[in-house]
């Protein structure tokens, strides 16, 4: 499926007002010039949401954790203590260290991580995952679509972690492992100021996305009375 084909199906399923997803993946060259982003790099993704591609790198990302979770640097020594004793997101630094270890982070072999709104990309070449910024009504559709052809309890999961680890680290690892899980994210209070108050993230690893596009028109998103009511509310926003 080409990007334009999916956009047409997505618009038919979710309505014309639904935000298009961002494609993200690594490359040897940047797709755009991006100035250094101080703090959370999600503030910089607003440009990508508006149609201007964003290319992240070790030089662009100002947050040590952000560099780590995108694969551009090793975990800074201060992270376990900072996340536990300063941010108070975990009871002990040891718990933070255990969490990061279990993520199985790998250093990226490519220097750039690009975020491109799907209508700005001609193909899915090099894509690791898709990032949807979703309201509860939109999440209803995305989660239901992901559940349609999988019966595993973890077909859609929510995990502890920063916005960047939930969106990038887990999705990239799942894609490279040829997994089936989709991820809810942006629960981290530190990332919340940079997204809408009624938004969470829903990420689909590209390997899973390929499967889901094959069943999209079979599920309730098309010709379902219940979904038509939700879609109408999305269009009334």
ZILINRA-V761969 format. One record per residue. N is the residue number from 1. RES is the residue in three letters. SS is DSSP state (2 for helix, 1 for strand, 0 for the rest). BURIAL is # if it has 16 or more other C-alpha atoms within 10 Angstrom, else .. Layout:
# ZILINRA-V761969
n;res;ss;burial
N;RES;SS;BURIAL
N;RES;SS;BURIAL
This chain:
# ZILINRA-V761969
n;res;ss;burial
1;UNK;0;.
2;UNK;0;.
3;UNK;2;.
4;UNK;2;.
5;UNK;2;.
6;UNK;2;.
7;UNK;2;#
8;UNK;2;.
9;UNK;2;#
10;UNK;2;#
11;UNK;2;.
12;UNK;2;.
13;UNK;2;#
14;UNK;2;#
15;UNK;0;#
16;UNK;0;.
17;UNK;0;.
18;UNK;0;#
19;UNK;0;#
20;UNK;0;#
21;UNK;0;#
22;UNK;1;#
23;UNK;1;#
24;UNK;1;#
25;UNK;1;#
26;UNK;1;#
27;UNK;1;#
28;UNK;0;.
29;UNK;0;.
30;UNK;0;#
31;UNK;0;#
32;UNK;0;.
33;UNK;0;.
34;UNK;0;#
35;UNK;0;.
36;UNK;0;.
37;UNK;1;#
38;UNK;0;.
39;UNK;0;#
40;UNK;0;#
41;UNK;2;#
42;UNK;2;#
43;UNK;2;.
44;UNK;0;#
45;UNK;2;#
46;UNK;2;.
47;UNK;2;#
48;UNK;2;#
49;UNK;2;#
50;UNK;0;.
51;UNK;0;#
52;UNK;0;#
53;UNK;0;#
54;UNK;1;#
55;UNK;1;#
56;UNK;1;#
57;UNK;0;#
58;UNK;0;#
59;UNK;0;.
60;UNK;0;#
61;UNK;1;#
62;UNK;0;#
63;UNK;0;.
64;UNK;2;#
65;UNK;2;#
66;UNK;2;#
67;UNK;2;#
68;UNK;2;#
69;UNK;2;#
70;UNK;0;#
71;UNK;0;#
72;UNK;0;#
73;UNK;0;#
74;UNK;0;.
75;UNK;0;#
76;UNK;0;.
77;UNK;0;.
78;UNK;0;.
79;UNK;2;#
80;UNK;2;#
81;UNK;2;#
82;UNK;2;.
83;UNK;2;#
84;UNK;2;#
85;UNK;2;.
86;UNK;2;.
87;UNK;0;.
88;UNK;0;.
89;UNK;0;#
90;UNK;0;#
91;UNK;0;.
92;UNK;0;.
93;UNK;2;#
94;UNK;2;.
95;UNK;2;#
96;UNK;2;#
97;UNK;2;#
98;UNK;2;.
99;UNK;2;.
100;UNK;2;#
101;UNK;2;.
102;UNK;2;.
103;UNK;2;.
104;UNK;0;.
105;UNK;0;#
106;UNK;0;.
107;UNK;0;.
108;UNK;0;.
109;UNK;0;.
110;UNK;0;.
111;UNK;0;#
112;UNK;1;#
113;UNK;1;#
114;UNK;1;#
115;UNK;1;#
116;UNK;1;#
117;UNK;1;#
118;UNK;2;#
119;UNK;2;#
120;UNK;2;.
121;UNK;0;.
122;UNK;0;.
123;UNK;0;.
124;UNK;0;#
125;UNK;0;.
126;UNK;0;.
127;UNK;0;#
128;UNK;0;#
129;UNK;1;#
130;UNK;1;#
131;UNK;1;#
132;UNK;1;#
133;UNK;1;#
134;UNK;1;#
135;UNK;0;#
136;UNK;2;.
137;UNK;2;.
138;UNK;2;#
139;UNK;2;#
140;UNK;2;.
141;UNK;2;#
142;UNK;2;#
143;UNK;2;#
144;UNK;2;.
145;UNK;2;#
146;UNK;2;#
147;UNK;2;#
148;UNK;0;.
149;UNK;0;.
150;UNK;0;.
151;UNK;0;.
152;UNK;0;.
153;UNK;0;.
154;UNK;0;.
155;UNK;0;#
156;UNK;1;#
157;UNK;1;.
158;UNK;1;.
159;UNK;0;.
160;UNK;0;.
161;UNK;0;#
162;UNK;0;#
163;UNK;2;#
164;UNK;2;#
165;UNK;2;#
166;UNK;2;#
167;UNK;2;#
168;UNK;2;#
169;UNK;2;#
170;UNK;2;#
171;UNK;2;#
172;UNK;2;#
173;UNK;2;#
174;UNK;2;#
175;UNK;2;#
176;UNK;2;.
177;UNK;0;.
178;UNK;0;.
179;UNK;0;.
180;UNK;0;#
181;UNK;0;#
182;UNK;1;#
183;UNK;1;#
184;UNK;1;#
185;UNK;1;#
186;UNK;0;#
187;UNK;0;#
188;UNK;0;.
189;UNK;2;.
190;UNK;2;.
191;UNK;2;#
192;UNK;2;#
193;UNK;0;.
194;UNK;0;#
195;UNK;0;#
196;UNK;0;.
197;UNK;0;.
198;UNK;0;.
199;UNK;0;#
200;UNK;1;#
201;UNK;1;#
202;UNK;1;#
203;UNK;1;#
204;UNK;1;#
205;UNK;1;#
206;UNK;2;#
207;UNK;2;#
208;UNK;2;#
209;UNK;2;#
210;UNK;2;.
211;UNK;2;.
212;UNK;2;#
213;UNK;2;.
214;UNK;2;.
215;UNK;2;.
216;UNK;2;#
217;UNK;2;#
218;UNK;2;.
219;UNK;0;#
220;UNK;0;#
221;UNK;0;#
222;UNK;0;.
223;UNK;0;.
224;UNK;0;.
225;UNK;2;.
226;UNK;2;.
227;UNK;2;#
228;UNK;2;#
229;UNK;2;.
230;UNK;2;#
231;UNK;2;#
232;UNK;2;.
233;UNK;2;.
234;UNK;2;#
235;UNK;2;.
236;UNK;0;.
237;UNK;0;.
